[in-house]
Amino acid sequence: MSGLIGLVADIERASAHDGPGIRTVVFLKGCPLSCRWCHNPECISNKPQTLFYPDKCIGCKRCSEGCYSGARVVCGRDMTIPEVMEQIIADRVYYGKSGGLTISGGEPLSQPKFTRELALAARSEGIHTAVETSLFIYDEETLKAFDLIMFDLKLPDDGRHIKYTGVPVSGIKANIAKAAKLGIPMIARTPVIPGVNDSSIGEISAFLSDFPVVRRYELLPYHPLGLEKAKALGKPQERFSTPSKQMMEELSEYAFIR
């Protein structure tokens, strides 16, 4: 295990948005989807990348030594399980009874062995484990290493799902059904993008309601968090409309908590 290497995009500490309680979030690189609104575009590639922010460049001509102004940011570094666990254990004092580790991305299941062994290492320390996944990839052995599975269901039909994410949704739905049989608590999420999927929330909710293990369905308003990072990668991203408060309130009737 100690020699196993994972490509880590970032480690966020004291997160309150990636699962219950206060959590340490390990973002892994690599994702088979290419969502047009992705807020972590730097996690799509399975290779290290450099983000360039020209407004921060001071023209020091010392790029080879590392960027002192933050104009060039390298995303993606090889880390071992013990290196990551060192930061997770350091944060354990903040977890309380509900917090813990969340492995996110990108798509954590695109690095299945590293994801699985990291989750098992955390569980061996008594730390709650959660994964954020598209469930485009199904790996039962890896999913069983988690106490909580959080997944997105963005659109209910293959046509639009391919148009906006690059892959069909039929396989994802099948994987949701398979994962539900594992008996692990699940949380489903849909990013609400007006004009794209706001009219499909009822259909998505009806599909999810068939799985008792899905404890909660969360609707997340689109936010253009990925625009600046996508531009810095040299891959400009489309800006979508942000849903109004009224729209989110109207759609909230489809969200459920068991």
N, C-alpha and C positions, 0 to 999 in steps of 0.2 A: 504493500500500500504506500509506503513512504516514497517509493520511486515513481509513483503514478503522477503524470503531469496533465494539468488542465490549462486551457487557454482562457484566462480570466480578463474580462473587460474592465470590471470595477468592483469594489467592495464598499457598499454603503452602510454606514453604521447609524444606529438609532432611528431606523425607519419606522413610521407608524402607518404606512400605506400598503404594505406588502404582506398582509396576513395579520393575525390577531396579536395584540400587544406590541411591545417594542422589539424590533427584529434587526438582525444583521443580514443584509442581502448581498449575496454573491452573484454577480452578473457574469454569465459565460458567453463567449462569442460563438456565433454560428446559428443560423436559423434557415429552415427550408422555405419559409414564407417571405414574401416581400410586400407587406402591407403598405399601401400608399400613404397611410397616415402614421406609420410607425414612429413612436416617440423615442425608440432606441436604435436608430438606423446604424449606429456604429457597432451594433451587436449582430448584424445580419451576416457579414462576412466571417468565414472561419479562419481568417488570417489576421495578423496585426495590421493596423492601419494608422495613418497619421491624419489628424484633423488640423486644418490650417485656418486660423482666424486672423485675416490681414489687418484688421483694425487694432490688434494688439501688438503687431510687429513693430519693433523699434529700430530695425535696420542695423543690428549690431554685427551681422555677418559671422556669427559664431554658432550657427545652427548645428554643426557637427559636434559641439560640446554639450548640446542640450539647450532647449529654449528657456531663457530666463524670464521672458515676458508672458509666457503662456500662449503665444501665437501658434506654436506647433505642439500638439498634444498627441502622444502615441497611445493608442487604445489596443490593448491585447498584450498580456505578458504570461509567460509560462510560470505556473505555481504548482507546488506539491501539496498534498493533503495536509501535512503538518504545518506548512507555511500559512495556509488558509485557516486551519483550526486554531492557530495561535491568536488570530484576530477574533475569531468567534468566541473562544474561551475568555478572552480579555473583556468581552462585552457581556458575559453571562450575568454579571451583577445587575444589569439593567432589565433582564428579561422578565423577572417576576414569575408569576404562575402561568402566564399566557403567551409570553414572547418566545423568541428563539431564532432559528436559522431559516431563511428562505433562499432557495436557489432559483435564480431567474435568468433572463437572457435578453435577446436571443432565445434559443430553444435549448434548455438544459438536457433534454433527451437526445440531442445531437452529439453530446459528449456523455454517453450513458454510463460508462464504467467510472469515470471521475465523479459524476453526479451521484451515482449510487454509493461509492465508497466514502465520499464526503458526508452524505446524509447518515450513513451507518456510523461514521466516526463521531458525528454530533450526537446521535442517539445513544451511543455508548457512554457519553458524558452526561446523559440525562437531559439533553437539550431537545426541545420540540422542533420538528422538521416540517417544512412546507416547500412545495415546488410550484412555480408558475410556468405553465406549459400551454402550448396550442393544442396538444394531443394529436397533432398530425403524425407524430411518431408514437408508437405504442411499445413500451418495454415493461412488461409486467414485473420482472425482477427488480428493476429500478424504482418503479412506482411503489412497490411494497416497502421500500426503505423510508417512506414518508408518512407522517401523521396526518397530513392535510394535502389535498390536491386542489390547486386553483387553476382554472382553465378558462379560456376565452371561447365564445361561440359568436362569431361576428356577423354572419349572414346565414340564412337557412337553405339556400339553393346553390347548386354548383356554378351556374352561369355567372351570377354576380360575385360569388366568392372567388372564382378564378379571375374575374376582371379586377377585383380590388386587392387580392392577396397573392395571386399567382398560382394557387392550388385549389383543387375542389374541396368541398366541405363534406361530401358523402363519407369519405374515409374517417374524417374527424368525428362525425356523428357515430360511426361504428365503434371507434375507439372510446368515445364517451360511454357507450353502452357496456363495453368490455371492462373499462376502468370502474364503472359503477358496481360491477359484480365483486370487486375486491373488498368491498365493505369499508373502505377508507373514506372518512368525511371529505366532501367536495364542496367547493364554492365556484359557481359559474359567474362569468362576467361578460358584458357586452359593451364595447365603446360605442357610444351613441353619436353617429355622424349624420346630421340632417341631410336629407336627400339621397342618402345611401342605404341606411338600414332602420331609420326611425319608424317606418311603416311596417317593419318586420318583427318588432319586439314581442308582440303578442304571439306570433307563430313560434318564435324561439322559446318563449316562456312555456308554451304548451308542450313543446318537445322536452324541455328540462323537467317539467313537473312529473313526468313519468318515472323519474329516478329519485326514490326517497333519500338516497345517500347524498343528494345535492341539497345541502342544508340552507343555502342562500343563493339568491340570484341578484347580482349587483349591476346596476346601470351606471356607467362611467361617462361623463360628458367629454367629448373630444376636446383636446387642447393641443395647439400647435407646438408642442414641446420639441418635436424632432426637426423643425424647420432649420434652425440655426446649425444644428449638428450635421444635417444632411448637406447643407451648403458648404460646410467646412470640409466635408468628405469629397466635394466636387460632384455631388449627385443631388441637385436641387429637388426638393419635395413639393408636391402640390399642397396648397392650403385649402382646407375644407372649412365649412361654416361651424361655428361653435353653437351648440344648442342653447336655446334660451332657458331661463329658469322656469318659465311656464311650460315649455315642452318637457323638461325633465320631471316636473311635477305631474303632468298628465301621463307620462310614461311610467311613473313610479307605481301605478296600480298593477303593472305586470311583474314588478319585483316582488320576491317573496322570501320569507324567512321561516324555516320550520322549527 
